[in-house]
Amino acid sequence: MSATRVQPPHGDQPETAAGGTATLAEIARAAGVSAPTVSKVLNGRGDVAPATRSRVEELLRRHGYQRRRGSVQPAPLLDLVFHELESAWAMEVIRGVENVARDEGLSVVLSESAGRLTPGQTWVDGVLARRPTGVILVLSGLDPAQQAQLTSRDIPFVVLDPAGDPGEDVPAIGATNWQGGVAATRHLLELGHRRIGVLGGPTGMMCSRARIDGYRAALETAGIAYDPGLVRLGNFHHEAGYAEGLALLRMPDRPTAVFTGNDLQALGLYEAARELGLRIPHDLSVVGFDDLPISRWISPPLTTVRQPLTEMAEAAARLALDISRGREPSTLRVDLATRLVERGSSAPPPAA
């Protein structure tokens, strides 16, 4: 993966916004500044007073200013931003974006928003200065002001696996998380389990809620009452799987099977089970979510729901490129199919 620094072009000529609502010169007059100052703001230049920058940005939003497509050549870059960057999950996404970037002769700029679901203004300023061909936001999104900033510069953006509702006019690529939750739980039900626990991710993430909703739907369809006491919420890391898994497995009437929100949580649950002397799958069945490469190599190999992360990332990159080239997408929301992958971590419950 390569990262390239590109000096943005300057000296935008006064032009009409894509919607014909205002010109750069008219924005400058309304803001009480020169046209070159507005151009500096558009190009993400740092040599503009914060108050002036804020005033110009507000006028750009108010008038719906958008640089005419093709008036400025974008840099041959794709900006890829994660809310967190520390797992094999992220590597699968990076691989997908890199596959498309390599074929298209583009470089990838990689950044992290330090756990925030909305990247900070420093990141936005960097994007405006780089002027990439497109932006892909992973498990995050933009607030309305940030969306307006990228739109006014004609920088397309796509949300990959959105944490919340990205909005009906925001391009987004996701997965069938609800169906994945149903498939995982139905598999355990078909094996004979009736007391099934679940480890979920953050409640603020749409994918986590959808997986738990699928789990609940499968139980209720089978005539089994949803028991909130069997649900533990944390984050999508190994440590949460261990801590919340211990809480589930120490219950007096512990579950005979657990569906985890992702494979990393499943790894933590494996550790908790070993600590308590439980054998997988003889004493406890486990089903994960993601199908990361490591899930095939742990012992026993993990039954999991495959989320096509690399394909999702490729689809997001292609969608961003299509929009940058003026191609109208047939739909702004695409969910790729998940599927259950059966391995050695799931089996019928132990005999009573």
Buried (B, 14 or more C-beta within 10 A) or exposed (E): EEEEEBEBEEEBEEBBBBEEEBBBBBBBBBBEBEBEBBBBBBBBBEEBEEEBBEBBBBBBBEBBBBBEBEEBEBBBBBBBBBBBBEBBBBBBBBBBBBBBBEEEEBBBBBBBBEEEBBBEEEBBBBBBBBBBBBBBBBBBBBEEEBBBBBBBBBBBBBBBBBBBEBBEEBBBBBBBBBBBBBBBBBBBBEBEBBBBBBBBBBEEBBBBBBBBBBBBBBBEEEEBEEBEEBBBBBBBBBEBBBBBBBEBBEEEEBBBBBBBBBBBBBBBBBBBBEEBEBEBBEBBBBBBBBBBEBBEEBEBBBBBBBBBBBBBBBBBBBBBBBBBEEEEEEEBBBBBEBEBBEBBBBBBBEEE
